[in-house]
Amino acid sequence: MHKIETERLLLRPYTADDVPAIVRLLNHWEIVRHMRTPYPVTAQYIMDFIDKTQKNPKSVIGGIFRQNTHGDAYLIGGIGLHNTHQPAYALGYWIGKAYWGNGYAYEASFAILKYGINTNGIDAIISSHDIQNPKSGRILKKLGFEKTGTKTETICPNRTLHLITFALNPILYKK
């Protein structure tokens, strides 16, 4: 992924320097309980994730950084279009708890969808959200995703996600 800029945000690939901030922001049960991420989150898990995703040239994955008026940027979340769900790419995102309610998930998702569809030629995109996270569902609907069904995924022996699945018609984001 190249750098993608919006009015308030910078999306760019993760680097090793981002690992402490990712671990700090993600180590909240209120966030991770809706994700396929182990809890507690460790630096090793994040480093392995970054290494794995950077070896996959088709995935578009990185951090969401809030830009300030001085040109500095600080990490507030993560986003990606993962191509592990062949033939479709899966949109995923998370926002640090301190940054909830500011429209960052929608703004970043809109930007990465436009980039993925218009730059990478992605033509099939899916997503899902935990049934206990209806705010994420509202974001997906606002982005143009349509509900396709439900599914259950066991993350580990003590954790199961009950998901609502969605698909997006990429024509909505073509230039």
Secondary structure, DSSP 8 states (H G I E B T S, - for coil): ---EE-SSEEEE---GGGHHHHHHHH--HHHHTTSSS-SS--HHHHHHHHHHHHT-TT-EEEEEEEE-TTS-EEEEEEEEEEEEETTEEEEEEEE-GGGTTSSHHHHHHHHHHHHHHHTS----EEEEEETT-HHHHHHHHHHT-EEEEEEEEEEETTEEEEEEEEEE-GGGG--
